[in-house]
Amino acid sequence: MKIAIIGTRGIPNHYGGFEQFAEYLAKGLVERGHDITVYNSHSHPYQKSEWNGVKLVHCKDPEDKWGTVGQFVYDLNCIRHARTQSYEIILQLGYTSSTVWGWLLPRKNTIITTNMDGLEWKRTKYSKPVRAFIKKAEYLGTVFSDHWISDSLGIQDYLLKEYNVTSTYIPYGAFPFENPDPEILLSYALSQYGYNMLIARLEPENNVDTILEGVSKSSSKLPFLVVGKHATTYGEYLKTKYAAFDQIKFIGGIYDIGALNNLRYYSNIYFHGHSVGGTNPSLLEAMASQTLICANQNEFNSTILEQDALYFSNSDQVKRIVETTEKKNYLSFVRNNLNKIKNIYEWNTIIDQYENHFRQITQRNHEILHNVPS
């Protein structure tokens, strides 16, 4: 099958969850014999036209000059190029800045399937008018797509109730991490299981402030790593607020998956504060990295982790957990989560599910075009 993936800043990943997902999915589909193209920002650090057999198309992306408006222009440029090609399927990742151009997506011989992502309009970093616009974009995502994918059962249920849209549930994936290397700790002056950490975009809905407030109120003197791009308004706010606490260390974004896996593996507690959206890729990677997870208490996290995690809803709970928890006392949680990755969320299983989805929608489209009874 000839498939294009739009809606990310490009691969290999230098940004976030959707990019990591596109990287693994595209590579896996190429290994299964498919013709895969991924659309990249023209400013992506990787400038070649191919990566591990995946074709790359670099489109003009003015986000660095125009801000958020640039995302809309970039998505438009990707769609305009896609109209000149002959893709059988276009997989659209997300809807925030692309579905306003949904009416321009090639329709005649191309099937559009959209991963609807999370409830982006709930993100508190956006103003009320912007959140209203994103909610409208979500609706447009249900209008201008032929098929839909939900990355969590919660999102699948939401789409059915809100829009009467039946979507295919396919979560994200992760590769089990079972070969740790403590050498990575030397670069950060850390000891095994002698620190706590979080990895997230520094945004309000990821509960970074709540976590750090709990850490700052605690009696724990263990280093606390904050991994995520902090050269933002909110990042600067957090750095200023917690500047007096030497144990809290803002170390910026890390995009080397090997380094991230080792840091998670050797941490005492890994905090996952995400509260908006479906199955977050970083949560699955944490499970795969054999770390002890303390997650924000919400439906999306508890559906995946079940009883195999600690949970928090406020800074006092974080304080208590930081003061009293040692990873060695929760190794059953760690083992159970790793087994979930191997049995349910392993990347090859997820790629198989996407490949099956693509075959099913292609077959369904063929039957419709040729009036074949279902």
Sequence and secondary structure as in RCSB ss.txt:
>XXXX:A:sequence
MKIAIIGTRGIPNHYGGFEQFAEYLAKGLVERGHDITVYNSHSHPYQKSEWNGVKLVHCKDPEDKWGTVGQFVYD
LNCIRHARTQSYEIILQLGYTSSTVWGWLLPRKNTIITTNMDGLEWKRTKYSKPVRAFIKKAEYLGTVFSDHWIS
DSLGIQDYLLKEYNVTSTYIPYGAFPFENPDPEILLSYALSQYGYNMLIARLEPENNVDTILEGVSKSSSKLPFL
VVGKHATTYGEYLKTKYAAFDQIKFIGGIYDIGALNNLRYYSNIYFHGHSVGGTNPSLLEAMASQTLICANQNEF
NSTILEQDALYFSNSDQVKRIVETTEKKNYLSFVRNNLNKIKNIYEWNTIIDQYENHFRQITQRNHEILHNVPS
>XXXX:A:secstr
 EEEEESSS SS SS HHHHHHHHHHHHHHHTT EEEEEEETT S   SEETTEEEEEE  THHHHTHHHHHHHH
HHHHHHHTTS  SEEEEE  TTTGGGGGGS  SS EEEEE  S GGG TTS HHHHHHHHHHHHHHHHS SEEEE
SSHHHHHHHHHHH    EE    B       GGGGGGGT  TT  EEEE  S GGGTHHHHHHHHHHSS  S EE
EES   SHHHHHHHHHTTT TTEEEEE    HHHHHHHHHT SEEEE   SSS  HHHHHHHHTT  EEEE SHH
HHHHHTTSSEEESSHHHHHHHHHH  GGGGHHHHHHHHHHIIIIIBHHHHHHHHHHHHHHHHHHHHHHHTT   
